[in-house]
Amino acid sequence: MFFTKHRQLIRWIIIIASFAIISLILWNTYVFFQKFKAEERRKMQTWSYAQSDFLNSFKNGLDGEVNNVTTFIITDSTSTTPMILVSPKGEISSFNNLDTLGIKNVDAFLRKSKLQFEKENNPIALSYFNNKTNSDEAIGTLYYGNSPLLNKLKYYPLALLLIIVLFGAVVYFFYRSSKIATQNKLWSGMAKETAHQIGTPLSSLIGWTEILKGENTNPEYIKEIEKDISRLQTITERFSKIGSLPTLEKVDIVSETKEAYDYLKTRSSRLINFDIKLPEHPIYVNLNTQLYGWTIENLVKNAIDAMKGKGNLQVSITQLEQRVKITVTDTGKGISKNEFNTIFEPGYTTKKRGWGLGLSLAKRIVEDFHNGRIKVLNSEKGKGTTMQISLKTI
């Protein structure tokens, strides 16, 4: 109960805490990187002192006697830091931890590496003490780059950020999927409740129709009322099926399309010129008649809205090998090519009033429940649109 009531507050606490942890990790990584870099510089300074001491031993005529510590530091094989020693005249006198195997112009490679090292770290001057002049004499300059470990560590924060972003994306999509699933469950519950609520007045209408029959009411009136009652029953069945897997039956799609077409034609504007082209032979498919009729209704109503209640509308059926194609063509305002897929997304609508669910629902009925395809076959601004449904025949 507490978590439900303070869900928003808890969510913000988690987000702020996550950012704080990320910032702390990145800061500690940066501090560690700087300390590691400073440690490498100290090692290079120690090496430069050892090198100076080594050269100073020979300079003072000590017959090459070199301190053991100096020898150990200079010959230490565990160091992986690349370095280049440049003489006071600017000539490269030696280098270490640089792979020159297979390089044709080694001198050019070393000079290029020297420039790169100079950007990465400040060079270290080497000198030894001259007893005769009582002053320091320059030996050369040490240029060194970042060790392989330091270079790898440099990309660690980026890798960490990438992992965090991917983890955040997984959490987001999980949360979004959970939210969508909850919404779908809510919509299914509302649809079933709507079907239940319609059932009560519908039963009453059926009863009143029977009474009207006994009152010598014009049979034509009774017939039209019964058509609307039948339509309400169909709508009730549609809503009751939302959230459930519909059952498919072998039916003639030609007759089902004709039935939906006739109903919509009699209840639409007389300024619309309806036309239908159907084959003379039946075409059988696995179909849920209520949901298919709903799809045709959505396509026709969208076409009528696009024409603003005035224009030409054609419904046609053609069979090609193992597929049957149902097309609905209007002379409305048309849509641009970049909207061909967008119009099937839930909530997308170009009308001032509407939920943007008609075509999304039609797509789900055709593709998810009937393993078919629905698409915008062609459309041109100001001239009209042709929608096409494709289903497999049996």
Disulfide bonds with the S-S distance in Angstrom:
none
